[in-house]
Amino acid sequence: MMSEAVVADFVGQVVTPETGSEEPVSGRVLLSRRRLVIATDDDRTTVPLASVFDVAIGTVPGDLRAFFSDSVTVAYERGAARATALIEGDPADLDRFVTLLFTTLLADVMVTVRHPAAIGGRVVDGADRPATISIAAGSITFDGRDRSTTVDLSAVVDYDRTTRTVDGARRPAIVFQHVPERQTVTSVVTVPKSRSMTILGRYLRREYAAVLEDLDDICLSPEALEILVSIHAAGGAAPLSAIVTGDASRTTMLLDDLREDGLVVDGETGPTLTRLGTMAVTSRLEQVNM
């Protein structure tokens, strides 16, 4: 057992470099503030958290997909090489473990936050503020000296990586859009190290990626996408008269299809984009401009 306090402890199915098998075996998973330990009947894998450079949720190598469903892959440096540990467990145990893992990996990481950087597409003359990261289930908070900003992961609709110049140095950054209420807000987080940015990006994408999978199952015609773009351009909600494209009956029929797909709902002022609808616009907008 680890001498330091354990923050997560559960039994799951695992594959590590030490198990010596391509098939998962039963193992005990323990997490402290300093390390991850995976113990089976025959071996023990210890992963210092300082060596972890990536955490992937639900991503399993092809030859192991038959064995894992809800899973997390922890990638870490092992001497001069790189290794991975795959963990599957009860969904409740795994969900709690993943939140605690991200919380621990991002603890005390200093970032620079510009929030908001834009509102509804309009650039805001904001300032970069230093902040630390706090993780909670389904949300992330950037704690600054004078104020804090909390982002609900379920409101994130777009995400990208870039680089920015802060204090004269080029640094990795994450640009993400979220819809806390009705307007789309853009925030920029500049991270000092690429390792921390990768892990932070994974956490921000946790729910966003799952919704993107839902979008893959939805086939949008150019006309339907044009309607979504019209509503988005109006701030996320618009009266029917503002989005009629061509024949009014055709527009009504398309709106019915968009409601059925969960992309649009009826709001007080007219058809309103859901989170899924907003993500459809941000992820497929290039189709309109081709």
VEXBAKE-862793 format. One record per residue (C-alpha): residue in one letter; x, y, z. Coordinates in steps of 0.25 Angstrom, whole numbers, plus 5000, padded with zeros to 4 digits. Example, Ala and Ser with C-alpha at 12.3 -4.5 7.8 and 13.67 -1.06 7.14 Angstrom:
BEGIN
a504949825031
s505549965029
% end
This chain:
BEGIN
m500050005000
m500450144998
s500850225010
e500150355005
a498650375006
v497850294996
v496750374988
a496250264980
d496150114982
f495350014974
v495449884966
g495449874951
q495949804939
v497349854935
v498449834925
t499849894928
p501249864923
e501449774936
t500249684934
g500949614922
s499649584916
e498849654904
e497549614911
p497049694923
v497149634937
s496549674950
g497349784958
r497249884969
v497350024965
l497850124975
l498150274973
s498850374983
r499350514981
r500650464976
r500450334968
l499550224962
v499650084966
i499049964959
a499149834967
t498849694962
d499049564968
d500349544961
d500949684959
r500849834963
t501049954954
t501350084960
v501250214951
p501750344957
l500750454953
a501850544949
s502150444938
v500750444932
f500650524919
d499250484914
v497850424919
a496950374908
i495450334912
g494850224904
t495950214894
v496450064894
p497450004884
g496749924873
d497249784878
l496649814892
r495349874888
a494649734890
f495049744905
f494749884909
s493549974908
d493550084919
s495050104920
v496150204922
t497550204917
v498750264924
a499950294916
y501250314924
e502750324922
r503450194927
g504950224927
a505350254913
a504150194907
r502650214908
a501550124913
t500050114915
a499150064926
l497750024922
i496650024933
e495249984932
g494249984944
d492850004949
p492350134942
a492150204955
d493550164960
l494150194947
d493450334946
r493950374960
f495350324957
v495450404945
t495050534951
l495950504963
l497150474953
f496950604945
t496750684958
t498150624964
l498850644950
l498450784949
a498550824963
d499450954965
v499550974950
m499651124947
v499051174934
t498651304928
v497251324925
r496551424916
h495051414919
p494251454912
a495151474899
a493851484891
i492351484893
g491451444881
g492551454872
r492951604876
v494351614881
v494451674895
d495551754900
g495951664912
a497151644919
d497951524922
r497951484937
p498751374944
a497951264950
t497951124956
i497151014952
s496050944961
i495350824956
a493950774960
a493050674954
g492550724940
s493250864942
i494550934943
t494851064950
f495951164947
d496251234961
g496851364959
r497351464970
d496151564968
r495051464962
s494851324957
t494251264945
t493451134945
v493151064932
d492150954931
l492650844922
s491250814917
a491250964911
v492550944903
v492250944888
d493550964881
y495050944884
d496350974878
r497850974881
t498751094877
t499951174882
r499951314888
t501051414892
v500951444907
d502051524914
g502851514901
a502851364900
r502151274891
r501251174899
p500251064896
a498751114898
i497351054897
v496251134891
f494851084894
q493451134892
h492351104902
v490851144904
p490651184919
e489251244915
r488851284901
q490051344895
t491351274891
v492551314899
t493951294895
s495051274906
v496551254904
v497451184914
t498951194912
v499651074918
p501151084922
k501450934918
s500950854907
r500750734916
s499850814925
m499150864912
t498850724907
i498250684920
l497450804921
g496950794907
r496550644910
y495650694922
l495050804914
r494650704903
r494150604912
e492650634910
y492850704897
a493450584890
a492250504894
v491350594887
l492150604875
e491950454873
d490450484874
l490650584862
d491250474854
d489950404853
i489250524848
c489150554833
l488950704830
s488550754816
p489150894812
e487750954814
a487650904828
l489050944832
e488651084826
i487551094835
l488451054847
v489451164843
s488351264842
i487851244856
h489251244861
a489551374854
a488351434861
g488951394875
g488351254876
a486951284875
a486151354864
p484651374859
l484251284847
s484151404838
a485651434840
i486051294836
v485151254824
t486051214813
g485251194800
d483851134802
a483251154816
s482651014816
r483950954813
t484651024824
t483550984834
m483750834829
l485250854831
l485050914845
d484150794849
d485350704845
l486350784853
r485450774865
e485350624864
d486850614863
g486950704876
l487650814869
v486550924871
v485450944881
d484351044882
g484751174890
e484051294894
t484451374882
g484451254872
p485351134868
t486551124877
l487851044876
t488050934886
r489550904890
l489550804879
g489050904869
t490151004873
m491150894872
a490650854858
v490850994853
t492251014859
s492750874854
r492050884840
l492051034837
e493151014826
q492150934818
v491351064816
n492551144811
m493051044801
% end
